[in-house]
Amino acid sequence: MGVYDHVFAACYDRWTAASERAGLAARRREMFRDLSGRVLEIGPGPGINLRHYPAAVSELVLAEPERPMADRLERELARSGRPGRVVRSVAESLPFEDASFHHVVSTFVLCTVTDPERALAEVDRVLRPGGSFVFMEHVRADDPGLARWQDRLHPLWLRFGNGCHCNRPTPRTIEASRLEVESMRSDRMPAAVPLVRPMSVGVARSPG
Ligand SMILES: C[S@@+](CC[C@H](N)C(=O)[O-])C[C@H]1O[C@@H](n2cnc3c(N)ncnc32)[C@H](O)[C@@H]1O
């Protein structure tokens, strides 16, 4: 773990604040509106989603592997007063039983995990049959010009974004997984730099 892991965790809320104010927070709230029961969030970072979960969510399990993020997340969860716990775990190897969650949430995480295919297989495994994977991810641009810039600047962004790949074709990876896509739409991250503006938002279900 390097110094930048601490800087990234400490600055994350500030760096994303403009996008949250410009409409990202409203999108988060909207996508979580129908969640209930036992919810797992992978890669929650400092806990930006906590305030958006509805009261019908009875238990939140937050799987965050990076210590500086997980420490902040624990404080934020305590402040929120929500029933839940932080588990220091990567998405590729989740320490939970099969079919143990009603929903799994991922916002801007599949860009950063080491192995997105493996992470999605784990999401499918821990979801109950018919349970939903609710995602919002920034993705590789459909526009070839912007995609070329994402490829060119990828090495630089990987460092700045602490392991974030700005050019991953995440919609294709979700479609190729065992999860069944119920909805998937393209969106644009408000008030963000062009490299991470293209987003994919949707729901996929575990076939069980
Ligand atoms: C860009 S941040 C997203 C934070 C938050 N989900 C949000 O919506 O803003 C990516 C998060 O994924 C976490 N992460 C990195 N590798 C991971 C992995 N293999 N499994 C799960 N989470 C991971 C990082 O520590 C970080 O908290």
The ligand as a MOL file (V3000), in Angstrom:
LIG
                    3D

  0  0  0     0  0            999 V3000
M  V30 BEGIN CTAB
M  V30 COUNTS 27 29 0 0 0
M  V30 BEGIN ATOM
M  V30 1 C -13.6800 4.5720 -7.9980 0
M  V30 2 S -13.9440 3.9000 -6.4170 0 CHG=1
M  V30 3 C -15.7280 3.8090 -6.3440 0
M  V30 4 C -16.2750 4.1600 -4.9840 0
M  V30 5 C -17.7930 4.1460 -4.8690 0
M  V30 6 N -18.3470 2.8480 -5.1890 0
M  V30 7 C -18.4700 5.1880 -5.7260 0
M  V30 8 O -19.5590 4.9330 -6.2430 0
M  V30 9 O -17.9810 6.3060 -5.8620 0 CHG=-1
M  V30 10 C -13.4890 2.2050 -6.6550 0
M  V30 11 C -13.5570 1.4010 -5.3580 0
M  V30 12 O -13.3390 0.0080 -5.6650 0
M  V30 13 C -12.4640 -0.5260 -4.6840 0
M  V30 14 N -11.7900 -1.7160 -5.2350 0
M  V30 15 C -10.5930 -1.7960 -5.8460 0
M  V30 16 N -10.3120 -3.0590 -6.1990 0
M  V30 17 C -11.3680 -3.8040 -5.7960 0
M  V30 18 C -11.6820 -5.1860 -5.8540 0
M  V30 19 N -10.8530 -6.0580 -6.4270 0
M  V30 20 N -12.8490 -5.6040 -5.3180 0
M  V30 21 C -13.7110 -4.7110 -4.7520 0
M  V30 22 N -13.4770 -3.3960 -4.6770 0
M  V30 23 C -12.3210 -2.9430 -5.1850 0
M  V30 24 C -11.5270 0.6040 -4.3820 0
M  V30 25 O -10.8570 0.4170 -3.1510 0
M  V30 26 C -12.4930 1.7850 -4.3520 0
M  V30 27 O -13.0800 1.9210 -3.0880 0
M  V30 END ATOM
M  V30 BEGIN BOND
M  V30 1 1 1 2
M  V30 2 1 2 3
M  V30 3 1 2 10
M  V30 4 1 3 4
M  V30 5 1 4 5
M  V30 6 1 5 6
M  V30 7 1 5 7
M  V30 8 2 7 8
M  V30 9 1 7 9
M  V30 10 1 10 11
M  V30 11 1 11 12
M  V30 12 1 11 26
M  V30 13 1 12 13
M  V30 14 1 13 14
M  V30 15 1 13 24
M  V30 16 1 14 15
M  V30 17 1 14 23
M  V30 18 2 15 16
M  V30 19 1 16 17
M  V30 20 1 17 18
M  V30 21 2 17 23
M  V30 22 1 18 19
M  V30 23 2 18 20
M  V30 24 1 20 21
M  V30 25 2 21 22
M  V30 26 1 22 23
M  V30 27 1 24 25
M  V30 28 1 24 26
M  V30 29 1 26 27
M  V30 END BOND
M  V30 END CTAB
M  END
